[in-house]
Each structure stands twice: as structure tokens, then as C-alpha cells.
Amino acid sequence: MTPGFTLEYCACFDHTWTDDTPTERVRFVVLDSETTGLDPKRDGLISLGAVAVLQGEIHLADAFETLLTVAYNSAAVTVHGITRDQAHDGLGEPKALEQFIAYLKDGVIVGHHIGHDIAVLNAACGRHFGFALRNRWIDTMDLALHLERDGAFAGSAEIKSFSLDSLCQRFGIIPHDRHTAGGDAFLTAQVFLKLLRFAQRSGRRTLAALTERYVAEKH
């Protein structure tokens, strides 16, 4: 039997964003996850953090954060500063996913190197519910590289690295609460707002223009 929340989630896509939707009309969900490792099929979620961006603003009232029940004594958990009580009192993975999907709806997912987060979420959704996320997504790394190729950063300081830390430094964003899901989601949302402004000026004003995958040119 298909869970009710799954049906509600799928119904969101009956009338959702199209390629031509102007970016200011889209609800972006800036996401970060912390995981027990780098293998999406084997490793699990430790925490999820997300915040919405709409009409060029971060909406703190439209945010999501949760910790999952995990083994406290693993290096992947302690490196993120999670206490023993937090690790013990977290949600089970199915419940955390159910709450996150109800929050996410048809939002366009945004994140830095977001492919790993989506792979982990899809593996977890497949294990528990038998489906994968249907949301469009944007990698802020891809977007920054596209904008550089567009010449959007011309006349400003050269961006020598496109890591999240380097982009925060480039845009004068203080990296507070780094390496937590909620903290990194908020930092990425701030970077994304900066990139959106450059995208508008360089003519990338539709959802299709933002979600374009970056492919390095061959020389």
C-alpha cells in the first residue's frame, strides 16, 4: 500500500514549475545533509537541513532541520559535533524522510555538490518507500561555473576556487555553523542569492537556464 504522504508528494508535480518559469516565481529549497559516509547505497543520513528561497529572499520561517538516530561512537557522527543524547533522540530514517518530503513538496532543490545529497536521499527513499525524488535540482557549483563562462563575474575579483568556503569568502559571507546540515544549508542559500543576482544580470532568468548541467570544455 502506498503511503498517503507519497501520493500527496507525487500530486505536487501535476502542476509544477516548467522550463520557462521565471526564477522569481520558483520555491527553491536549499538543502544540505550529513551522512555516515560517501557511499549512498551503504551509508545513511545523520542529519538534514533546508531553507527556502523565494522571490530573491531567504525565508527562515520556511525551513527544516532534523537529526536521525545513529550510532554515536562513529567518527562520521562526532566530527559534526553531535552529542550522545542528540544521536540517541533523533528520528528514525523513515519518519525523518516522511517529514522532509512533506516539507519539500515540488521545491527545486539547491545545494553545493548536491548530487551526493540527492543520491543518498534517493537510496533512502528507495529502501523505505520504493521511489526516488522527482524534484528538479541545481548545483551551486555548476551555476557558478556557468556564470564564470558567461562572463558574469567580469570586473570583479577573480574566483580561483569554487568550493563553498571559497564562494563564501568571495561574497563576504561569514561561514558560521559550518559542517552542520542547517548551517551549511543557510550558507549555501546566501551564496545562491548572490549567484541568482549575477544570473539575472547575465540573462539566466528561467528555471531551465539555472538547472543546466555544467560540462567542461574540451581543449
C-alpha positions as CSV (number, residue, x, y, z in Angstrom):
1,M,0.0,0.0,0.0
2,T,1.4,3.4,-1.0
3,P,1.8,5.8,2.0
4,G,-0.6,8.8,1.9
5,F,2.3,11.3,2.1
6,T,3.8,9.7,-1.1
7,L,0.6,10.3,-3.0
8,E,0.5,13.9,-1.8
9,Y,4.1,14.4,-2.8
10,C,3.6,13.0,-6.3
11,A,0.4,15.1,-6.8
12,C,2.5,18.2,-6.3
13,F,4.1,17.6,-9.7
14,D,0.8,17.6,-11.6
15,H,1.1,21.4,-11.9
16,T,4.6,22.4,-11.1
17,W,7.4,24.6,-12.5
18,T,8.3,24.4,-16.2
19,D,11.5,25.2,-18.1
20,D,10.1,28.7,-18.8
21,T,9.1,29.5,-15.3
22,P,10.8,32.8,-14.2
23,T,13.2,32.2,-11.4
24,E,11.5,34.7,-9.1
25,R,8.3,32.5,-9.1
26,V,10.1,29.3,-8.0
27,R,10.3,28.0,-4.5
28,F,13.9,26.8,-4.1
29,V,14.7,24.5,-1.2
30,V,18.4,24.9,-0.3
31,L,19.5,21.6,1.1
32,D,22.4,20.0,3.0
33,S,22.7,16.6,4.5
34,E,25.3,15.0,6.7
35,T,25.9,11.3,6.2
36,T,27.8,8.4,7.7
37,G,30.0,8.0,4.6
38,L,30.3,8.6,0.8
39,D,28.5,5.5,-0.5
40,P,24.8,6.4,-1.0
41,K,23.8,2.7,-1.1
42,R,25.6,1.7,2.1
43,D,25.8,4.8,4.2
44,G,22.9,6.5,6.0
45,L,21.7,10.0,6.9
46,I,22.9,11.7,10.1
47,S,21.0,15.0,9.7
48,L,19.1,17.1,7.2
49,G,18.8,20.9,7.0
50,A,17.0,23.0,4.4
51,V,15.7,26.6,4.0
52,A,13.5,28.1,1.3
53,V,14.5,30.8,-1.1
54,L,11.6,32.6,-2.9
55,Q,11.4,36.0,-4.7
56,G,15.1,36.7,-4.0
57,E,14.9,36.2,-0.3
58,I,15.7,33.5,2.3
59,H,12.6,32.6,4.2
60,L,13.7,31.5,7.6
61,A,10.1,30.7,8.6
62,D,10.1,28.1,5.8
63,A,12.9,25.9,7.0
64,F,13.5,22.3,8.0
65,E,16.1,20.6,10.2
66,T,16.2,17.2,11.8
67,L,18.7,14.7,13.4
68,L,18.4,11.0,12.9
69,T,19.0,8.2,15.3
70,V,22.6,7.0,14.6
71,A,25.4,5.3,16.4
72,Y,27.1,8.0,18.5
73,N,30.6,6.4,18.5
74,S,31.2,6.6,14.8
75,A,33.7,9.2,13.5
76,A,31.3,10.5,11.0
77,V,28.9,11.5,13.8
78,T,31.4,13.0,16.2
79,V,33.0,15.1,13.5
80,H,29.7,17.0,13.1
81,G,29.6,17.9,16.8
82,I,26.5,15.8,17.5
83,T,26.2,14.8,21.2
84,R,25.4,11.4,22.6
85,D,21.9,12.5,23.6
86,Q,21.2,14.0,20.2
87,A,22.3,10.9,18.4
88,H,20.1,8.8,20.7
89,D,17.0,11.0,20.5
90,G,16.9,11.5,16.7
91,L,14.2,10.3,14.3
92,G,14.2,7.0,12.6
93,E,15.1,7.3,8.9
94,P,11.6,6.6,7.5
95,K,10.0,9.2,9.8
96,A,12.7,11.8,9.0
97,L,12.2,11.2,5.3
98,E,8.4,11.4,5.6
99,Q,8.7,14.8,7.3
100,F,11.2,16.1,4.9
101,I,9.3,15.1,1.8
102,A,6.1,16.8,3.2
103,Y,8.2,19.9,3.7
104,L,10.0,19.7,0.3
105,K,6.9,19.2,-1.9
106,D,7.9,20.2,-5.5
107,G,10.5,22.7,-4.4
108,V,13.6,22.9,-6.7
109,I,16.5,21.5,-4.7
110,V,19.6,23.6,-4.4
111,G,22.9,22.6,-2.9
112,H,26.7,22.6,-3.3
113,H,27.8,19.3,-4.8
114,I,24.2,18.4,-4.4
115,G,24.5,15.2,-6.4
116,H,25.7,13.3,-3.4
117,D,22.8,14.5,-1.2
118,I,20.3,13.6,-3.8
119,A,21.9,10.1,-4.3
120,V,21.7,9.5,-0.5
121,L,18.1,10.7,-0.3
122,N,17.1,8.6,-3.4
123,A,18.7,5.5,-1.9
124,A,16.9,6.0,1.4
125,C,13.6,6.7,-0.3
126,G,14.1,3.6,-2.4
127,R,14.8,1.4,0.7
128,H,11.7,2.6,2.6
129,F,9.1,3.7,0.1
130,G,10.1,2.4,-3.3
131,F,10.5,5.7,-5.2
132,A,13.0,8.4,-6.0
133,L,12.7,12.1,-5.7
134,R,11.1,13.9,-8.7
135,N,12.3,17.3,-7.9
136,R,14.5,19.4,-10.2
137,W,17.8,20.4,-8.8
138,I,20.6,23.0,-9.1
139,D,24.2,22.5,-8.0
140,T,25.6,25.9,-7.0
141,M,29.0,24.7,-8.2
142,D,27.6,24.2,-11.7
143,L,25.8,27.5,-11.6
144,A,28.9,29.4,-10.5
145,L,31.0,27.8,-13.3
146,H,28.3,28.7,-15.9
147,L,28.3,32.3,-14.7
148,E,32.0,32.4,-14.9
149,R,31.8,31.1,-18.5
150,D,29.1,33.7,-19.2
151,G,31.4,36.4,-18.1
152,A,29.1,37.4,-15.3
153,F,31.9,38.0,-12.9
154,A,33.9,40.2,-15.2
155,G,35.2,43.4,-13.5
156,S,35.1,41.7,-10.0
157,A,37.8,39.8,-8.2
158,E,38.7,36.5,-9.9
159,I,37.2,33.4,-8.4
160,K,40.1,30.9,-8.1
161,S,38.2,28.2,-6.4
162,F,34.5,27.2,-6.4
163,S,34.3,25.4,-3.1
164,L,31.6,26.5,-0.7
165,D,34.2,28.1,1.6
166,S,35.8,30.0,-1.3
167,L,32.5,31.3,-2.6
168,C,31.6,32.4,0.9
169,Q,34.9,34.3,1.1
170,R,34.3,35.8,-2.3
171,F,30.9,37.1,-1.4
172,G,31.8,38.2,2.1
173,I,29.6,35.6,3.8
174,I,30.8,34.6,7.3
175,P,30.9,30.8,7.5
176,H,29.1,30.4,10.8
177,D,27.9,27.0,12.0
178,R,30.0,25.2,9.2
179,H,29.7,21.4,8.8
180,T,26.2,21.1,10.2
181,A,23.3,20.4,7.9
182,G,21.3,23.5,8.9
183,G,24.4,25.8,9.0
184,D,25.6,24.7,5.6
185,A,22.1,25.0,4.1
186,F,21.9,28.6,5.3
187,L,25.4,29.4,4.0
188,T,24.6,27.8,0.6
189,A,21.3,29.8,0.5
190,Q,23.3,33.1,0.9
191,V,25.7,32.0,-1.8
192,F,22.7,31.1,-4.0
193,L,21.2,34.5,-3.6
194,K,24.4,36.1,-4.8
195,L,24.5,33.8,-7.8
196,L,20.9,34.5,-8.6
197,R,21.6,38.2,-8.9
198,F,24.5,37.5,-11.3
199,A,22.3,35.1,-13.2
200,Q,19.6,37.7,-13.7
201,R,22.2,40.2,-15.0
202,S,23.7,37.7,-17.4
203,G,20.3,36.7,-18.8
204,R,19.7,33.4,-16.9
205,R,16.2,34.2,-15.8
206,T,14.3,31.0,-16.3
207,L,14.4,27.7,-14.4
208,A,15.9,25.9,-17.4
209,A,18.8,28.3,-17.5
210,L,19.6,27.7,-13.8
211,T,19.3,23.9,-13.9
212,E,21.6,23.4,-16.9
213,R,24.4,21.0,-16.1
214,Y,27.9,22.2,-16.5
215,V,30.2,20.4,-18.9
216,A,33.8,21.4,-19.0
217,E,35.0,22.5,-22.4
218,K,37.5,20.2,-24.2
219,H,40.7,21.8,-25.4
